[in-house]
Amino acid sequence: MGKNEVTVNAKGLSSSGPRMMVERAIAREEIEWIRVIVSPGPVVDDLKEYLAGIGATDIEVDDLGDERHVIARLSAEE
C-alpha cells in the first residue's frame, strides 16, 4: 500500500455507515489509500460500488475470517 493509508473500522455497520465514515475521512485529509474494515455481507459490494463511484481505483477485498478489508486507491501516486 501507499505511504498515506488510512484505516476505517466500520465492522458491524450497515451499508450507509461505512460510506459516511469514508466521506468523513476523505474530508479531513488527503488520502492516497484507504482500508475499510467491514463485516461480511452486502456491505462489501455496496462499499466497492461507492468507492468506484467516487473515482477510487485498485479496489480489492481481503477476506480475513469474520471481517473483510476493502482497500482502494483514492489518488494517483505522485
C-alpha positions as CSV (number, residue, x, y, z in Angstrom):
1,M,0.0,0.0,0.0
2,G,1.0,3.6,-0.3
3,K,2.7,5.8,2.2
4,N,-0.5,7.6,3.1
5,E,-3.0,4.9,4.1
6,V,-5.9,5.5,6.4
7,T,-7.8,2.6,8.1
8,V,-11.5,3.0,8.9
9,N,-13.1,0.4,11.2
10,A,-16.7,0.1,10.1
11,K,-17.2,-3.5,11.2
12,G,-20.8,-4.3,12.2
13,L,-22.3,-1.3,10.4
14,S,-24.9,-1.4,7.6
15,S,-24.1,0.0,4.2
16,S,-24.6,3.6,4.9
17,G,-22.3,3.6,7.9
18,P,-19.1,2.7,6.1
19,R,-19.9,5.2,3.3
20,M,-20.3,8.0,5.8
21,M,-17.1,7.1,7.6
22,V,-15.2,7.1,4.3
23,E,-16.7,10.5,3.4
24,R,-15.5,12.0,6.8
25,A,-12.0,10.5,6.4
26,I,-11.7,12.0,2.9
27,A,-12.9,15.4,4.1
28,R,-10.3,15.6,6.9
29,E,-7.2,14.9,4.9
30,E,-5.8,14.0,1.5
31,I,-5.6,10.2,1.4
32,E,-3.8,8.1,-1.1
33,W,-5.1,4.7,0.1
34,I,-8.0,3.7,2.3
35,R,-8.6,0.4,4.1
36,V,-12.2,-0.1,5.3
37,I,-12.8,-2.9,7.7
38,V,-16.4,-4.3,7.4
39,S,-18.4,-7.4,8.3
40,P,-19.1,-9.9,5.5
41,G,-22.3,-9.4,3.5
42,P,-23.9,-6.9,1.1
43,V,-22.0,-4.0,2.7
44,V,-18.8,-5.2,0.9
45,D,-20.3,-4.9,-2.6
46,D,-22.0,-1.6,-1.7
47,L,-18.8,-0.2,-0.5
48,K,-16.9,-1.3,-3.6
49,E,-19.6,0.3,-5.8
50,Y,-19.4,3.5,-3.7
51,L,-15.6,3.7,-3.9
52,A,-15.7,3.2,-7.7
53,G,-18.3,5.9,-8.0
54,I,-16.1,8.5,-6.3
55,G,-13.2,7.6,-8.6
56,A,-11.2,5.1,-6.5
57,T,-9.0,2.6,-8.3
58,D,-7.2,-0.6,-7.5
59,I,-10.2,-1.7,-5.3
60,E,-9.7,-5.1,-3.7
61,V,-11.2,-7.1,-0.9
62,D,-9.2,-9.2,1.6
63,D,-11.2,-11.9,3.4
64,L,-9.9,-12.2,6.9
65,G,-12.2,-14.6,8.7
66,D,-15.1,-12.6,10.3
67,E,-14.1,-9.3,8.6
68,R,-13.4,-8.0,5.1
69,H,-10.9,-5.3,4.3
70,V,-11.9,-3.2,1.4
71,I,-8.8,-1.5,0.1
72,A,-8.7,1.2,-2.6
73,R,-6.5,3.9,-4.0
74,L,-8.1,7.3,-3.7
75,S,-5.5,9.4,-5.5
76,A,-2.8,8.7,-8.1
77,E,0.8,8.2,-6.8
78,E,3.0,11.2,-7.5
